[in-house]
Amino acid sequence: MVDTKRYNDWIDMANKDFSAANILYEHDADYGVVCFHLQQTLEKYFKAYLIYKTGTIFEGHNLVKLCRKISVYDEKYNDYVKDCAFLNAFYIETRYPAEDPLVASRNDVEESLKIVNCLISKIKESML
């Protein structure tokens, strides 16, 4: 499979992850799974923005690295690197069993929702 360079397709997929996260949260699903979908939402929005700006698909799942790439085009994103680091924790650690698992809390979900909503708004504004 070859990833598309159509940034709107990335936004559509991101919105599916965002809807899934919200539905799961409303139905008291595992908080780690909710946070994973929120991480995925932001990853896809970041990639959509980078495609919009460059026409290039950027590899990787690390939100900090993607945020730093975006900040080349708009330095206000530097303010969100710490938030991206927070969300990064939910990419791997919530998907695989571990000796010392990361257990996400309701507060983690609420913080993740706040971050994702904020950054989605900023990305949408940047792409107008």
C-alpha positions in Angstrom: 0.0 0.0 0.0 1.2 3.5 -0.9 0.1 6.3 1.4 -1.8 9.1 -0.4 -0.5 12.6 -0.9 -4.0 14.0 -0.7 -4.0 15.9 2.6 -7.8 15.8 2.8 -7.7 12.0 2.9 -5.4 12.3 5.9 -7.8 14.6 7.6 -10.7 12.3 6.9 -8.8 9.4 8.5 -7.8 11.6 11.4 -11.5 12.5 11.9 -12.4 8.8 12.0 -9.8 8.3 14.8 -11.2 11.3 16.6 -14.8 10.0 16.4 -13.6 6.6 17.6 -11.9 8.2 20.6 -14.9 10.2 21.5 -17.3 7.2 21.1 -15.1 5.0 23.2 -14.7 7.6 25.9 -18.5 8.2 26.0 -19.0 4.4 26.5 -16.4 4.1 29.3 -13.8 2.1 27.2 -10.3 1.6 28.3 -8.7 5.1 28.7 -5.4 3.9 27.1 -7.3 2.9 23.9 -9.0 6.3 23.8 -5.6 8.1 24.2 -4.1 5.9 21.5 -6.8 7.1 19.0 -6.2 10.7 20.1 -2.5 10.2 19.4 -3.4 8.8 16.0 -5.7 11.7 15.3 -3.0 14.3 15.9 -0.4 12.3 14.0 -2.6 12.3 10.9 -3.5 15.9 11.2 0.2 16.8 11.5 0.9 14.7 8.4 -2.0 16.3 6.5 -0.5 19.7 7.3 2.9 18.7 6.2 1.5 17.3 2.9 -0.4 20.6 2.5 2.8 22.6 2.9 5.3 20.4 1.1 3.5 17.8 -1.0 5.6 15.2 0.8 4.6 12.4 3.2 6.7 12.4 6.3 7.4 9.0 7.9 7.2 8.2 11.5 4.8 8.3 14.4 6.6 10.6 16.8 4.5 13.7 17.4 7.4 15.7 18.8 9.4 15.2 15.5 6.3 15.9 13.4 5.5 19.1 15.5 9.1 20.3 15.0 8.8 19.8 11.2 5.6 21.8 11.3 7.3 24.6 13.3 9.6 25.2 10.3 6.5 26.5 8.5 4.9 28.1 11.6 6.9 28.6 14.7 3.9 28.9 17.0 3.9 25.0 17.0 7.1 25.1 19.1 4.8 25.9 22.0 3.2 22.4 21.7 6.2 20.2 21.8 5.7 19.3 25.4 2.0 18.5 24.7 3.1 16.2 21.9 5.6 14.4 24.2 2.7 13.8 26.6 0.6 12.2 23.7 3.5 10.2 22.4 3.4 8.0 25.5 0.1 6.5 24.3 1.3 5.3 20.9 3.2 2.2 21.8 2.6 1.7 25.6 -1.2 1.4 25.3 -1.1 -1.2 22.5 1.1 -4.0 23.8 1.3 -5.9 27.1 4.1 -4.9 29.4 5.7 -5.8 32.7 5.1 -2.3 33.9 2.1 -1.1 31.8 1.2 2.5 31.2 -2.3 2.9 32.7 -4.1 5.9 31.3 -6.5 7.8 33.6 -9.6 9.9 32.9 -7.4 12.9 33.5 -5.0 11.7 30.8 -8.0 11.4 28.4 -9.2 14.9 29.3 -5.8 16.4 28.8 -5.3 14.6 25.5 -8.7 15.8 24.3 -7.8 19.4 25.2 -4.5 19.1 23.4 -5.9 17.5 20.3 -8.9 19.9 20.0 -6.5 22.9 20.3 -4.1 21.6 17.7 -6.8 20.6 15.3 -8.2 24.1 15.5 -4.8 25.6 14.8 -4.1 23.3 11.9 -7.5 24.0 10.3 -6.8 27.8 10.7 -3.4 27.3 9.1 -4.8 25.5 6.1 -7.5 28.1 5.2 
